[in-house]
Amino acid sequence: MNQPLESTCPACHSGTIKTLWTVSAKESAQHFVRAESDTKRNADLATHIAKLWGQATSSVVNCENCGLGFAQPFVAGDEQFYNLAYPGTPGYPVEKWEFSRTIQDVKKDYSNHIADARCLELGSGVGNFLMKLTEIGIKPENIVALEYNAESLRVLHERGFHGKAAHISEMARETFDLIFMFQVLEHMDDLDGIFSRLSVLLKKGGSLYLAVPNLSRTNFQEHNNTLLDMPPNHISRWAKSSFEAILKRHDLHLREFEVEAGSFVSFCLQDLKYYTLRQSMYPNTLASKAYDARQSLKRKFALACVAMIYLFRRLPLWLRTSGSIGELGGSVWLKVGRR
Ligand SMILES: [Zn+2]
């Protein structure tokens, strides 16, 4: 089956598109599961990715009008893709910058009537952010959590939330004061479908909070030989003007936009980790040889040695970048209102 190619930008509908890079299904599969580590899973993943794309390659393109980056074909990973690419139970962080930034804002807006606020979260995981909402007085029975992972759904129910294995398009016409989408949008296709639905589900005067990866950080990684932001896991990358363009078409508007501040130490540690992972995807690199060690302790020791060597290789880049690391935090945070 051939997937439709987007000839226009899914955010602003402009047709001025420039290709950033092209990748084969085989290269994409190698990004998620090294063939040297699990040959069968890698091959199954490559076959499945090609089937999702309806072709052997995908390009990541950039809209020259609004700055949205998106994959062509514009198709999201499905359940089988995630099962193959990320086997095992997913781990969810308890603390994130966007969690605390949002809680601070919700407390400010709902100081008097917080207990009555109706909330919806898309991609809730086990509900770590939602627990923070309950700590400031929102009742779990007023919270709907959309999540596909069966084990996460079990935990959500245990915690008293209305967990549903549903897509936003399947939601009934109930409305919410607060809607949350953290690190979810970049995985989704049919952007007009999503934002038109959000516009219906959000009460007038309510707030939609989003967090997505920071575009400047993604660009830095891709220009400096660390991990590519690989489809079909992430299929869009967002500039502020891309949000403004799509929100406007759906009676929504951007109220606040903030970039997470980067810190030198966490930036360098993540860069080292991503550089090592990228190197491990190529045969005969030091990282690849370290990953090939069969014994876990031996592998850890080899990886620590390789990281030390790579640290000296990356140090000049870190020093050159030190002045702009503040703008290279991991996420951007948005508060959106309904017209
Ligand atoms: Zn655009």
Boltz pocket constraint, residues with backbone or C-beta under 6 A from the ligand:
constraints:
  - pocket:
      binder: B
      contacts: [[A, 9], [A, 10], [A, 11], [A, 12], [A, 13], [A, 14], [A, 63], [A, 64], [A, 65], [A, 66], [A, 67], [A, 68], [A, 242], [A, 245]]
      max_distance: 6.0
